[in-house]
């Protein structure tokens, strides 16, 4: 057993402590009196993603009451108010956010700084005992991630939007936790089908619960252009009006996009916008004829074929268009990356593809942005600051391995493991299955550090779970395909590889079901999990 390095003192007898060992579920002592469990549905050992270390103490449960407060000061206050916003609706308690030195009442203390170098920038220390709850972190990012763990060890009813008359017992114990990978992402395709800002915000709240810290928005594709570009207004006015199957289109004004970005930031999530190129551009070419080599606009497309469109590589207009789009997107995107696509450019000859990206890639540094692209871009020898997103199910790719050896970080999203739009089984009413059927266990049972030959742990930027929307029209559709698999992707990105164990995970995952039901999430009840 690894030593528990924490500034918190463990004064609890070993018989009352549950320790999570790699791949082993914590089990409470059989002799513990049943009243200790009253109101406790999940222990600290049930948290998803599984923490680095968690010790459950059923004699240290804390009761939140109408007199409880949340103590936070300075930069921690914003997280304190967020936590209060989570707890007030169901409890009906005031839960004022007060200064840290206000010790007159029991409650929850958010402690910023001095959490130790071990937990880094996003890690946290959580201590729940009878006298109160202390959550410590070095940054507000860490406090926010700690809140996501804390909310899971409240009773399920805390997720209700109306007052519930019950005791609010928080499971006792201690947690030391920090992420395996710095980047843990989810992608939402708003191009094949358009999702309104409130729907995107709903998804942001859902993914934030599992310590996802990046939202990749796939804003443009053959079937729709979803972001206002003021220097090329017809992109939205014409290209934004279509969607797969002839469904209604739509687009975000720049103000709406900024609002989404700011909302994500309030959930400690960075938005990465994607403008796909040089393929997947039919919506743009339907809007402006000058983006085609013959100067004529193409008909809109609402089918789901891929690989047929390409920008006119030899035309100077193409590069004016690309730079204008990058310039406008960069100006409203505070995050460091813009995703420039690069996948499935089957209609662009290899030499033209390389020539195109050799011209385009320097534009991003002009506007103080870094490159993120699908792994296909590595043939254009991007700068080592560029991140390549690996999406193929294949477990070998010499070009990607060579790029990793040169110094490019690889973002892992293999379609047969990470793509949330793959059907669970042949009976799944939504999704596609070109990469196979991906049940919950399939999505969980892989390791980013061993999946791709020649790409090892220190060459990986992190993981991302993309959700393509060819078959998705509603928030309920998004939720059905994302949950429960998103939780597994989050655990792969956050938790130590040594803790990865299907039997342990499926037991913890089962206890997430009541949370999702209380939140109104339309999740898939996989037969592989014994849902509670």
N, C-alpha and C positions, 0 to 999 in steps of 0.2 A: 504494500500500500504506500502511495506517495504521501509525503508529509504535507499537511494542510498549512500552507504559508499564508497567514492572515493576521492583520493587526487585532482582530477580534480574539478574545480569549475563550477557549473551549473548556468550560468548567463543568460539563455534563458528563455523568458516568457513562462508560462505554456501553453499558447494557441499554441505555436510553438513546443511543445515537445510531442513526442509519447512515452508512457511508456508501456512496456510489463508487464502485470499482469498475474498471473498463469492461463493458459488456455484461454487467451484473445488475439486476434490478434490486433496489433496496426493499427489504421486507421488515415490517415492524415486529417487535417482540410479541409473542403469543400471550404473554401474561399481562400486558398492559391493560388497565381497566378501560372498558368501552367508552366511559364518559369522556375520556381524553380525546376521542375522535369526533365528538359531537360537533357537527357543523363543518368538519374538515373533509373535503372531497378530493383534494390533491395535495400531496406533500411536496417539499422542495425537490425531492428525488423524482417527481413526476413532470418537471418542467420540460417544455419543448421550445427550442433546442436544449438537449441535455447539457447541464453546466459542466465546467471543468471539474469541480468538486462540489458536492452537496451533502450536508449532514442534517438529517431530519430529527427533530426532538419533539415528540408528541406531548411532552410535559411543559413545553415553552410556547404553546399557542397564545396568540394575542387577540383580544377582543376589541374591535373598533366600536366606539360608542358615539352618542350625540355630543359628547364633550371632547372628543378627539380633535387634534389639530394636525396640520402638516407644517413642519418646520423647514424653512428654506430661506436663504438670503442671497442677495446679489444675483449672480448669473443663474443660480439654481432655482430662482423663483418661477421662471417660465415652465420648467419641468414640474415644479410643485403645483402650479395652476392646472397644468395638463392632467396630473394625477388626480387632483381634486375634481376636475371635470369628468373623470372616469368613475369616481366613487360617489359623487353626490346624487345622481338621478335615482339609483336603486336604494341607497341608504336613506335618503331624505335628510342627511346630516349637513350642517353648515360647512364643516371642515375648513375653517379659515386657514389661509397660508400665512404663517407668522414668522418672526425672526427666530433664528436658531437658539438664541439665548433665552427665549421664552419657554421655560421648562415647567411651567405650572400645571400643564395638562398632559395626559398621555397622548401618544400619536405616532406619526411617522416623521423621521428626520432624514432630510436629504443633505448629505455632507459632500461638499465639492472640494477636491484636493486631498493630498496626503493619503491616497488609497494604495500607494505603493507602485513601483515600476512594473511589477509582475502583470498587473491587469491592463497596462497600457492605456490607450486613448478611448477604447470602447468598452472595456471591461468594468466590472463593478464588484462590490462586496455587499452582501445582504445578510442581515442579522435580525431574526424575528424571535423575541422572547416575550414573556408575560408583561413586561414593563413597557414595551414599545417596539418599534421597527426602526432600524437604521440602515439606510442605503447610502453607500459611499462610492465615489468614483473620482477619477482625475479630471474628467471633462463632463460637460452637459450631455454629450453623446453617450457616455457611459451611464450617467444617471438615467437617461431615457431608456436605454436597453435594460437596465435593472428594473425599471418600472414595468416593462413587459413581462419579466419573470414574476414580479410581485403580484401583478393582477391575476396570474394563473393560480396562485395559491389562496386567493379569496374564494368564497362560495360561488358557484356558477351564477347565482341570481344577481351578482354584482354587474352582470352584463345586461340586465334589464333596463329599459328606459323609463320605467315608472317605479314608484316606491314599493319596496317589498318588506313586509313585516317579518323580520327574522333576526336572529343573532348573526353578527358578522365576525366569524372566527377565522383568523389567518393562521395558516399552518406554521408551527415553530421550526426553527432550524437556522443553519448558516450556509451561505453559498459564496464560493469564489469562482468568478467566471470571466472569460475573455474570448475573443474570436480566433478561430483558426486562420481565416482569410479576411483581409481588410475589405474586400469587395464582395458583397452578397446581394445579387440583383434579381429583379423580376422585370420581364418585358411585357408590355401590353400593345398589341397591334390595333391601332385605331384607324388604320387605312382600309383594310378589307371591309370592316364595318366600323362605323363611327360611334364613339361613346361620348356622351355629353360630359362636361366638366364635373358635375356632381357624381357621375358614375365612376370617373377616374379617381375622384377623391375618396369614394367609398372603397375602392380597391387599395388605395394608398393606406387607409386606416387598417385594412385587413392584413396587408403584408407587413406593416410596421410591427404588428403583434409578435412576429417571428424574427425580429431583428434584421429584416431586409433593409439595406441602407441605400439602394440604388434603384430607381425606376427608369427603365429604358422605354421611351415612347417611340414606336415605329409609326412615324407621322406621314410617310408618303409611300405609295406603291402604284401598281398599274391601275388599281380600281378606285383610287381616291387620293387627293392631296388635302391634308387636314390642318395646315397652318397658313395663316395670312402672311404673304410676302408683299410688302407695300410697293416695292419697285416692279413687281410682276403680279398685279392684282388678279389677273384671270386664272392664276393657279388655284385660288380658292373659289373664285366666282364660277368657274367652269369645272375645274378638276375636283373641286370639293363637293360636287353635287351628286356623284355616283357612289355606288357600293356594290359589293358582291350580290348577285341575284336580282339586281334592280331595286334593292332596298334603299331607303332614304339615305342620303349622304349628310354632309355637314362639315364644318371646319371650326377651328379655334381662331378667334381674333388674337392679335398679339397680347392684348390686355388679358384675355381669358387664359392664354398660355402662361403668362406671368403669374396669374392668380394660382394656377395649378402648381407651378414651380414653388411659389411661396408656401402654399399649403403643404406640399411635400417637405419643404425645409422645416416647417413647424413639427413634422414627424421625423425629423433628422434623416430625411431621405433626399438624395441628390438626383435630379432629373438629368438624363442623358437623351437628347433628342436625336432621332435618326432621320436623315435625308438619304434615301437609298439611291445609288448611282453606280455605274452608268446604265445598269439595267433597272427593271422595275419602275419604269418612268412613263408608262403609257398615259397616266392622268396628266402629267406635265405636257406631254407631246400632243395631247388632245386639246390643251388649253392654248398652246402657242405653236403655230406651224413652223416658226423659225428654229425650233429645237429639233426638227427633222431635216435630214439631208436634202429632201426635195422641197422644203419650205412650206409644206402643206400639213395642216393638223390631221391627226389620225382619229378614227372613230373611238369613242369611249369603250372601255371593256369592263364587263361585270362578271366574267367567268373567273375561274381560279387557275387557269394555265399560267405557267411561269417561263421565263427565258426568252421571250420573243421580242422584247423592246430594248432599244439601246439609244443613248444620246448620240448625236452626230460628232464623232471624235475629232474630225478635221476642222470643224467649224469654230471660228473665234467666238461666235455668239454663245456656244455651249459654255465656254469658260467665263464669259461675262455673267451668264445665268447662274452658274455654280457659285461664283464669288459673291454675287449679290445675295444669294440665299444664305451662304455661310456667314456673310457680314451681318445680315439682319438677325439670324438665329443666334449668333454669338453675342450680339448686343443685349439679348433678353434671356440669356442662359448663364447664370453665375457659376455653374459647375465647370470643371476643367476640360471635359470631353464633349466632342460632337461625334456622333456615329455616322460614318459616310458609306455604310452599306458595303457593296462590292460582291454580293452573292449572286449566283445564278445568272451571270451576265453571258448567257450562251450565245447571244447574237452579236457580241463584241469580240472580234478576233483577239487572240492573246497579245499580239504586239500593240494593238490599239488600246487594249485594257491597261497595259503597263504604261503606255504613253499618256493615257488619260490621267492615271493616278500620279504620275510624275509631275504633271502640271497642277493637279488639284491639291495634293498633300501639303505643299508649302503654304497654301492659302490659309490653312488652319492656324499655323504659327503667326501669320500676319495679324490675325484677330485674337491672338493670345489663347488659342485652344489647342488641345492635344487630340490626336487621332485615335478613334476606336472604329474598328471595322470588322466585318465577317472575315473569317480566317483566309478567305481567298485573296485578300489584298496583299498577303505576304510575298506573292510573286513579284510585286512592284518594289520590293526592298524598302519598306517604310522605315523611318527613323526609329531608333530603339525605344523612344518614348511612346511609340504607338502600341496599342493593345489589340491583339487579334482574338476575335471571339470564335472559338471552335464549335461548329454546329453539326458536323457530320457524325453519323453513327460509327464510321470506321475507326478502328483502334490504331491505325498507323497513317501518317501523312508526313512524307519526307520534307515537304516545303515548310510545314508548321514546325517540325522539330528543328529544322535549320534556322528558322526565325527565332525560336526560343534560344538556340545556342548563340545567336548573334546578340541577344539581350532583350528581345521583345517579350513582354509578359503575355501569357495566354489566359483568356477568360473561358472557362469550360462550360459548354452548353450542349453536350452531345444529344442529338434529337431523340435517340432511343432511351434516354434516361431523364433528360431535363425538359423536353418539350411538353408543356402542359396541355397542348391541344391534341395530343395523340389519344386515341380511344383507349379506354381501359380494357375493353374486350369487344368481340364482334357485335354485341348487343347494345353498346353505348350509343345513344341517340345523337350525340354531338361529336365533333372532332374528325380527324383524319387518321390514317393508319399507314402512311407510306414508310414510316420508320419502325413500324411494328405496333403491337398492342402493349401498352405500358401500364400494368397494374401498380398498386401502391408499393408492393415489395420490389418490383422491378425498378421503380423510380428511386427507391432508397438504397438498393444494394449495388453501389458503385463507389469508387474512390477517385476523386479528381487527380490525385498524384500518381495513379497507376493506370488510368484509362488509356492514355495516348502514349504510344511508344516514343521514347526519346524526350518526353516532357515530364519533368519531376517537380516535386513540391515547391522548391524555391523559384521555379519558373512560372508558377501559376498566379495570376492576379486574383482569382476567386472563381465563383460560380454564378451562373444566371439561369433562371427558369423562364424561358420565353412562352408566351401564350398568343398564338396566331388566331385570327378571328374569322376565317373564311366561313365557319359554321355558327358563329356566336353572334347573337343579336341583343341580348339583355344582360343585366348584371347577374341574374340567376344563372345564365349560361356560363358567364365568366367563373362564377363561384363553383359550379358543378365540375368544371374541368380543372380548376386550380386547387380545390380542396378535396381530399387531404394531401395531394402530392406536393403542394408548395411548402408545407411544413417539413417534409422530408428533405427537400432541397435546402431549406434554411438550416436544418440540422447538419447537413453535409458541409455547408459553408461556414458554420459557426463552431461546431463542437469538435473536440480532438478526435483524430482518426481512431485512437485507441478505445474510444467509447462506442464505436459504431457496432451496433448489434440489433438485428431485426427483432428478436423476441422481446428484448427490453423496450425497443422503440414502439412496437405495436401495442404493448401494454400502456405506455404513456400516451400514445396517439388516441387510444380508445377514450381516454379521459378528456381529450380535447373536444370530442363530439358534443357533449352537453354545452360547452362554451359556444360552439358554432350555432347550435340550435337556439340558444338564448339570444344570440346576435342576429338571428335570421339569415344565416349563411346557408345557401342551398348546396350542401356538400354531398359528395358521393359516398354512400355507405358501403364501402368495399367489404365483401365477404371475407377478406383476409384479416379483418380486424373485428374483435369482439366489442362492439360499440357499447358504451355505458348508457 
